[in-house]
Amino acid sequence: MQIGMIGLGRMGGNMARRLMRGGHDVVAYDPNPAAVEGLTAEGAAGAGSLADLKSALSKPRAVWVMVPDGAPTDTTIGELGKMLDAGDTVIDGGNSNYKDSIRHSEELAGAGITFLDAGTSGGIWGLAEGYSMMVGGDRAAYERLESIFKTLAPSEDTGHGYVGPAGAGHFTKMIHNGIEYGMMQSFAEGFEILKAKEELKLDLAQIAEIWREGSVVRSWLLDLIAEALHEDADLSAIQAYVDDSGEGRWTVEESIALSVPAPVIAASLQARFRSRQDQPYGAKLLAAMRNKFGGHAIKKA
């Protein structure tokens, strides 16, 4: 099957490579010509513009968009909506807000173009291990293009599926990432407690290895923890600064809108905010209050 790929960053490029290895014909476009050249050297057909991409694809076209969420995705899908033909399909595999995906589906439908929002998990390991694919949108389009998702997934029978109407794919991926936030934070806190018990001289890398097999908490995240600790047990080369992609925030916002409590996910998001602050003002104020009402000692800056 032929597919156009827009956005050849690390994840988009690797997805294109996995598709080619699975026997699909990929036509690749990226604003950076070097990214296109790198992929054409591996067997893809290159396009110098969106118009070139359209011309190189046979009808009904399938175009996979893998660009940053927000304005870049809006612009790209908007341009595709003006140039593609009725019966073509646009797939958004980035981390778009599900509300944007619902809007994109409605806008494209006016031109007879079908839309799929493909929540995609797998990161830099997807090329070798496969991606988890949660797909929403036009069901007929999904069934027509299912071989693409089977190729990207860990296997033809696992790790992918149609989950509902437009927005469902990105909504499911959003909640997936919210859960991920909580799991990561729990592991981080647990290992920090282990490290703090200095008198026991615990080998954290060894403990991670023990937990990887047979333990209730065994997981891919734990596998990655073990790898990181073997590389640098004290994590001396890493700053305690944790960014967020936005999906954790969206998950918390949705929990509030639906009146569904999500204290673990919310707390893990707040912990990421705190990690970015040097000498947080709130903590200083806490120290000042304790000093004022109880005479407790404070450390001067």
C-alpha distance (Angstrom), angle and dihedral (degrees) to the residues before:
residue distance angle dihedral
M1 . . .
Q2 3.80 . .
I3 3.81 122.2 .
G4 3.77 136.3 173.7
M5 3.80 117.0 -134.6
I6 3.81 121.1 -157.4
G7 3.81 115.7 -170.4
L8 3.79 118.8 35.9
G9 3.78 101.4 -165.0
R10 3.78 117.9 136.4
M11 3.80 94.9 -72.5
G12 3.80 97.1 35.9
G13 3.79 91.6 46.8
N14 3.79 92.1 49.6
M15 3.79 91.5 48.7
A16 3.79 89.2 53.2
R17 3.81 89.9 50.3
R18 3.80 92.2 50.6
L19 3.80 90.1 50.1
M20 3.80 91.4 51.1
R21 3.78 91.4 48.4
G22 3.80 87.2 52.2
G23 3.79 91.5 57.0
H24 3.82 100.2 -98.3
D25 3.79 122.7 136.8
V26 3.81 109.1 -124.0
V27 3.79 125.7 -160.7
A28 3.81 106.3 -165.0
Y29 3.79 131.4 -156.5
D30 3.79 132.1 175.7
P31 3.82 131.4 156.5
N32 3.81 85.7 -121.4
P33 3.84 106.4 75.7
A34 3.81 91.2 -159.9
A35 3.81 90.2 62.4
V36 3.80 90.3 52.9
E37 3.80 91.9 47.4
G38 3.79 90.8 51.0
L39 3.78 91.5 55.7
T40 3.80 96.3 41.9
A41 3.79 87.5 55.7
E42 3.80 85.9 62.0
G43 3.79 95.0 50.6
A44 3.79 107.7 -81.9
A45 3.79 123.3 127.5
G46 3.79 111.1 -116.8
A47 3.79 129.9 -136.5
G48 3.80 126.1 -161.5
S49 3.81 95.2 -157.7
L50 3.79 142.4 4.9
A51 3.81 88.4 -96.5
D52 3.82 89.6 54.8
L53 3.79 89.3 48.9
K54 3.80 91.2 53.5
S55 3.80 92.5 48.5
A56 3.80 92.3 50.6
L57 3.81 94.3 53.1
S58 3.78 123.7 80.9
K59 3.81 121.3 -135.5
P60 2.94 131.7 -60.4
R61 3.79 86.5 41.0
A62 3.80 125.9 -154.6
V63 3.81 116.7 -159.2
W64 3.80 121.7 -173.9
V65 3.82 114.8 -154.8
M66 3.80 115.2 -155.3
V67 3.82 105.4 169.9
P68 3.84 132.7 121.2
D69 3.80 116.2 -69.1
G70 3.77 122.5 -103.7
A71 3.80 121.7 28.3
P72 3.85 96.9 5.6
T73 3.81 91.3 54.1
D74 3.81 92.9 42.2
T75 3.80 91.2 51.7
T76 3.80 94.9 45.6
I77 3.79 95.4 47.4
G78 3.80 90.6 43.4
E79 3.80 91.0 55.3
L80 3.80 91.7 46.4
G81 3.78 89.7 51.2
K82 3.81 89.8 58.8
M83 3.80 96.8 48.1
L84 3.82 108.5 32.3
D85 3.80 123.0 85.7
A86 3.77 133.0 -120.4
G87 3.79 109.5 -79.7
D88 3.80 94.6 33.2
T89 3.81 120.1 118.7
V90 3.80 132.0 -138.1
I91 3.81 117.8 -158.1
D92 3.82 119.8 -163.5
G93 3.79 108.0 -158.3
G94 3.81 96.6 168.6
N95 3.79 129.7 97.0
S96 3.79 96.8 -85.7
N97 3.77 122.8 160.4
Y98 3.79 108.0 -100.6
K99 3.82 90.4 -126.2
D100 3.80 89.0 59.8
S101 3.79 89.1 50.7
I102 3.80 91.8 53.9
R103 3.81 88.6 51.1
H104 3.81 92.9 47.4
S105 3.79 90.5 51.3
E106 3.79 92.0 51.9
E107 3.81 93.1 46.6
L108 3.80 94.1 49.3
A109 3.80 92.8 44.9
G110 3.80 88.3 65.9
A111 3.80 88.3 66.5
G112 3.80 93.7 42.2
I113 3.83 91.8 -106.3
T114 3.78 116.7 138.6
F115 3.80 122.1 -137.6
L116 3.79 135.2 -151.9
D117 3.81 125.4 -172.0
A118 3.78 108.2 -153.6
G119 3.78 114.2 -165.2
T120 3.79 102.8 -152.7
S121 3.79 128.6 -162.6
G122 3.77 126.4 176.4
G123 3.78 106.0 82.9
I124 3.78 118.9 -166.0
W125 3.82 91.6 -14.1
G126 3.79 94.8 60.3
L127 3.80 95.8 92.2
A128 3.79 91.6 62.4
E129 3.81 102.4 25.6
G130 3.80 102.5 31.1
Y131 3.80 130.6 -118.0
S132 3.78 131.1 -87.9
M133 3.81 104.9 -123.3
M134 3.83 123.3 -160.5
V135 3.79 107.6 -178.0
G136 3.79 129.5 -166.7
G137 3.78 132.4 173.2
D138 3.77 135.5 56.5
R139 3.80 107.4 16.4
A140 3.81 95.6 -155.9
A141 3.81 89.6 53.7
Y142 3.80 90.1 49.7
E143 3.79 92.0 52.0
R144 3.81 91.2 48.4
L145 3.82 91.6 50.9
E146 3.80 99.3 34.5
S147 3.80 92.9 115.4
I148 3.82 87.8 66.7
F149 3.80 92.0 57.0
K150 3.80 92.1 43.8
T151 3.81 89.2 54.5
L152 3.80 93.5 49.1
A153 3.82 94.0 45.1
P154 3.82 124.3 82.9
S155 3.82 88.2 -100.3
E156 3.79 139.4 -11.8
D157 3.80 90.3 -96.7
T158 3.80 103.3 37.9
G159 3.78 141.2 55.0
H160 3.80 100.6 22.9
G161 3.77 141.0 73.6
Y162 3.78 149.7 140.7
V163 3.82 106.9 -92.7
G164 3.80 105.0 178.4
P165 3.82 147.9 -66.8
A166 3.79 126.5 -25.2
G167 3.79 110.8 -45.4
A168 3.81 94.5 23.5
G169 3.79 93.5 100.0
H170 3.78 95.6 53.1
F171 3.81 92.4 38.6
T172 3.81 89.6 55.4
K173 3.82 91.1 47.2
M174 3.82 89.9 49.1
I175 3.80 91.6 56.0
H176 3.81 89.6 44.0
N177 3.81 89.1 57.4
G178 3.80 91.9 46.4
I179 3.80 89.5 55.3
E180 3.79 88.6 47.1
Y181 3.81 90.0 55.8
G182 3.80 91.0 55.4
M183 3.79 94.3 46.2
M184 3.79 92.6 49.1
Q185 3.79 92.9 48.2
S186 3.81 92.1 49.4
F187 3.80 92.1 52.0
A188 3.81 90.8 46.6
E189 3.80 93.0 51.6
G190 3.79 93.8 45.6
F191 3.77 94.2 50.9
E192 3.79 90.6 45.7
I193 3.82 89.4 56.9
L194 3.80 90.0 48.6
K195 3.81 90.8 51.3
A196 3.81 92.3 47.7
K197 3.84 91.5 59.7
E198 3.79 90.2 80.9
E199 3.80 97.1 164.3
L200 3.81 90.8 66.8
K201 3.82 91.9 55.7
L202 3.81 91.9 -142.9
D203 3.79 119.5 -166.2
L204 3.81 101.2 -137.9
A205 3.79 94.3 -168.8
Q206 3.80 89.8 54.0
I207 3.80 91.7 48.5
A208 3.80 90.9 50.6
E209 3.81 89.2 52.5
I210 3.81 91.7 50.1
W211 3.79 91.8 50.7
R212 3.82 92.5 49.0
E213 3.80 92.7 73.2
G214 3.81 122.3 57.1
S215 3.80 95.3 -17.1
V216 3.79 122.0 129.5
V217 3.83 88.8 -126.7
R218 3.81 95.5 50.7
S219 3.81 109.1 133.7
W220 3.78 145.0 135.3
L221 3.80 88.9 -91.4
L222 3.79 88.8 57.5
D223 3.80 89.4 49.1
L224 3.81 88.6 55.5
I225 3.82 91.3 46.8
A226 3.80 90.1 54.3
E227 3.79 90.5 49.9
A228 3.81 92.8 49.3
L229 3.81 93.2 48.0
H230 3.80 92.8 49.2
E231 3.81 88.1 53.4
D232 3.82 95.5 47.4
A233 3.80 118.3 -3.6
D234 3.83 93.4 -168.9
L235 3.80 93.6 41.5
S236 3.78 85.0 -134.1
A237 3.80 93.5 160.4
I238 3.81 94.9 55.3
Q239 3.79 128.9 79.9
A240 3.81 119.0 -138.3
Y241 3.81 91.2 -113.8
V242 3.80 118.8 124.4
D243 3.79 122.1 -174.9
D244 3.80 126.2 -162.0
S245 3.79 129.2 -138.7
G246 3.80 94.3 -143.3
E247 3.79 99.1 -105.8
G248 3.80 92.8 97.1
R249 3.80 88.9 55.1
W250 3.79 91.2 48.4
T251 3.80 90.5 50.3
V252 3.80 91.9 53.2
E253 3.81 91.3 45.6
E254 3.81 89.7 51.5
S255 3.80 91.9 49.3
I256 3.80 88.6 55.1
A257 3.81 92.6 47.0
L258 3.81 90.6 50.6
S259 3.83 94.7 39.6
V260 3.80 89.6 -124.2
P261 3.83 112.5 143.9
A262 3.80 114.8 -125.1
P263 3.83 104.5 169.0
V264 3.81 96.6 156.8
I265 3.80 95.2 50.8
A266 3.81 91.6 43.1
A267 3.82 92.0 49.9
S268 3.81 92.0 48.0
L269 3.81 90.0 52.8
Q270 3.82 91.0 49.7
A271 3.80 89.6 50.1
R272 3.80 89.5 57.4
F273 3.79 90.4 52.4
R274 3.81 90.2 51.2
S275 3.81 92.0 49.4
R276 3.80 90.1 64.8
Q277 3.78 95.8 56.2
D278 3.78 124.6 92.5
Q279 3.81 109.7 -150.4
P280 3.85 94.6 -12.4
Y281 3.80 114.2 -134.6
G282 3.80 93.3 -133.8
A283 3.80 92.3 57.8
K284 3.80 90.1 49.6
L285 3.80 90.0 52.4
L286 3.80 90.7 50.7
A287 3.81 89.3 53.9
A288 3.82 90.6 48.3
M289 3.82 92.7 51.1
R290 3.81 93.0 50.2
N291 3.78 89.4 50.4
K292 3.79 93.0 49.2
F293 3.80 99.2 48.4
G294 3.77 100.4 32.1
G295 3.75 108.0 18.0
H296 3.79 90.8 -118.2
A297 3.79 115.7 169.4
I298 3.77 119.8 -98.4
K299 3.78 131.0 -161.9
K300 3.77 113.6 -122.5
A301 3.80 119.7 -132.9
